[in-house]
Amino acid sequence: MKTNIKALFAALFVLNIFHCSDLKGQWSIQEEKAYSLFYTISDRDDVDEYNVYFENGKTAVEDFFQDSFKNRFSILIHPSRSSLDSSWQKDWNMPEFKSQCWMVASGVAHKLDIISPKKWDNLACEYAYSDSIKTQHLITHELVHVYHGQQNKSPDFSDVKGVDWFVEGLAVHASGQCDSARIAPVKKAILEKNIPQGLDNFWSGKLKYGLSGTLVMYLDAKYGREALTALLKYNTIDDLLDHLNTTEAVILREWEAFMLRQ
């Protein structure tokens, strides 16, 4: 484990952010090439195992976009849900916020927050650390958000208008989560004419990950990876559509046809 003065100041900054009783100021730091890992004593024996997932996710993101992360970032491995909630409460200026059981991680330009994966079975629903493929996909998904945030006009996605579907859909598609299990119910919904009206509604309902992910998959197939990557800087739907020189109606019509061919 490598530490330096810069990393020490970063750790002190993190401690000032959390003020969480179960952390008790015991953050350790592990410096990697592209990021800094923060963890507590409860994860000391697992941090190298977790780091394999982080490194694999970083590589997958860079392979997808054919470029490196623009800036260094931090990965915070939280030992409890209260620790994660404390971080989000301060980040989002929502002091009363309590996360739901399926919420285990989030990524923005400067950091990835994640509950210690080996504790998901007890602290979360829908996820099991023993499922290594889904674990890798989830971590890669959040690292896509980190990469995207470093390119976007709103690094924490707090100032985006009409592109929530693109933010989440990109992470679903680029992480490998847009698999047959997500595609099948979307095709069924199209055939049953049960699709949300308008792009702004795609990030809603129980199919929101599949809807948003397949929409970005369509954009990738139609316009190409370079054009898709160029969209990462936009934080409004108008700018995104202008760049593609298309309309919402055309995208929706062509996406449906594309999906029915899958």
Residue pairs with C-beta under 8 A, 6 or more apart in sequence:
1 28
1 29
1 30
1 31
2 30
2 31
3 29
3 31
4 31
7 29
7 31
7 36
8 29
10 29
10 36
10 74
11 27
11 29
11 38
14 27
14 38
14 74
14 76
15 23
15 25
15 27
17 87
17 90
18 83
18 86
18 87
18 90
19 86
20 82
20 83
20 86
22 79
22 80
22 82
22 83
23 40
23 79
23 83
26 40
26 41
27 38
27 39
27 40
28 38
28 39
28 40
28 41
28 44
29 36
29 37
29 38
30 36
30 37
30 39
30 47
30 51
31 37
32 51
32 54
32 55
34 58
34 68
34 69
34 72
34 73
35 54
35 58
35 72
35 73
35 74
35 75
36 72
36 73
36 74
36 75
37 47
37 51
37 54
37 74
37 75
37 77
38 74
38 75
38 76
38 77
39 47
39 76
39 77
39 79
40 77
40 79
42 79
42 116
43 50
43 77
43 79
43 116
46 116
46 118
47 77
50 77
50 116
50 117
53 117
53 135
53 136
53 139
54 75
54 139
54 143
56 136
56 139
56 140
57 136
57 139
57 140
57 142
57 143
57 175
58 69
58 143
60 140
60 143
60 174
60 175
60 176
61 69
61 140
61 143
61 144
61 146
61 147
61 174
62 68
62 69
62 147
64 144
64 174
64 225
65 147
65 174
65 225
65 229
66 225
66 229
67 229
69 146
69 147
69 150
70 147
70 150
70 151
71 109
71 110
71 150
73 109
73 110
73 111
73 112
73 146
73 150
74 110
74 111
74 112
75 111
75 112
75 114
76 87
76 111
76 112
76 113
76 114
77 114
77 115
77 116
78 84
78 87
78 113
78 114
78 115
78 116
79 116
79 119
80 115
80 119
80 123
81 99
81 115
81 123
81 124
84 99
84 103
84 104
84 113
84 114
84 115
85 97
85 98
85 99
87 113
88 94
88 97
88 99
88 106
88 113
89 95
89 96
89 97
91 108
91 156
101 123
101 124
101 125
101 126
102 124
102 125
102 126
102 127
103 124
104 114
104 115
104 117
104 120
104 123
104 124
104 127
104 138
105 112
105 113
105 114
105 115
105 138
105 139
105 142
106 112
106 113
106 142
106 145
107 113
107 141
107 142
107 143
107 144
107 145
107 146
107 149
108 145
108 146
108 149
108 155
108 156
108 157
109 146
109 149
109 150
109 152
109 155
109 156
110 146
110 149
110 155
111 146
112 142
112 143
112 145
112 146
114 139
114 142
115 123
115 124
117 129
117 135
118 129
120 127
120 128
120 129
121 128
121 129
121 130
127 134
127 135
127 138
128 134
128 135
129 135
137 175
137 176
137 177
138 175
138 177
140 174
140 175
140 176
141 171
141 172
141 174
141 175
141 177
142 171
143 175
144 170
144 171
144 174
144 175
145 157
145 167
145 171
147 232
148 167
148 170
148 171
148 232
149 155
149 156
149 157
151 232
151 233
152 160
152 232
152 233
152 234
152 235
153 159
153 233
153 234
153 235
154 160
154 235
157 167
157 235
159 235
160 167
160 235
160 236
161 235
161 236
161 237
162 199
162 200
162 236
162 237
162 238
163 234
163 235
163 236
163 237
163 240
164 200
164 203
164 212
165 199
165 200
165 202
165 203
165 208
165 211
165 212
165 215
166 212
166 215
166 216
166 231
166 240
168 203
168 208
168 209
168 212
168 213
169 202
169 203
169 211
169 212
169 213
169 214
169 215
169 216
169 217
170 216
170 228
170 232
171 177
172 178
172 182
172 209
172 210
172 212
172 213
172 216
173 213
173 214
173 216
173 217
173 220
177 209
177 213
178 210
178 213
178 214
178 216
178 217
182 209
182 210
182 213
182 214
183 210
183 214
183 259
183 262
185 207
185 210
186 207
186 210
186 211
186 214
186 259
187 259
187 260
187 262
189 195
189 207
189 211
190 256
190 259
190 260
191 260
195 211
195 252
195 256
196 202
196 204
196 205
196 211
198 248
198 252
199 215
199 237
199 248
199 251
199 252
200 237
202 208
202 211
202 212
202 215
203 211
203 212
205 211
214 255
214 259
214 262
215 251
215 255
216 228
218 251
218 254
218 255
218 258
218 259
219 227
219 228
219 231
219 244
219 251
220 228
221 258
222 254
222 258
223 244
227 244
230 243
231 240
231 243
231 244
234 240
234 243
237 248
241 247
241 248
241 251
244 251
